Amino acid sequence: MNNFNPATQKIAFIHGSWHEDIVLQCLKGFRDTLVERGYNADNIEVISVPGAYEIPLQAKLLANTGKFAAIAASGLVVDGGIYRHDFVAQAICTGLMQVQLETLVPVVTAVLTPHHFQEHSEHLDFYRTHFVKKGKELGHACDQAIQLKEKVAQY
């Protein structure tokens, strides 16, 4: 990692637009953590997709450009009473894993699936705060994934 400079690394941050007031709190924690580690906030490309289910395709399209050192994803998949949200969450996780294995671009995720989410002030406040924490963890994971890839490239 002799020439590694975090400030030059371009990172994509994809987020679902459902519950955006909560999900974008993840971006705050993510960005703050990466900036603390020497990354340039201007090199974090933020892409909104209709819902979390659309994240894997966008991740693959972005990874295939070859312009991103890593891709991060954030979303909130809740049980709306119509479908099994756990199936949707599993499809997203499987899709994101497939993207990174096929493209060799690290993909980190904070797509969360709470068991009992209700749209009342207590849950909304909790998840807004929780997503900042998850964003910090996501930033840490993203930095580690990028550096590990750089280290392996030196072998």
Buried (B, 14 or more C-beta within 10 A) or exposed (E): EEEBEBEEBBBBBBBBBBBBEBBBBBBBBBBBBBBEBEBBEEBBBBBBBEBBBBBBEBBBEBBEEEEBBBBBBBBBBBBEEEEEBEEBBEBBBEBBEBBBEEBEBBBBBBBBBBEEBEEEEEBBEEBBEBBBEBBBBBBBBBBBBBBEBBEEEEE
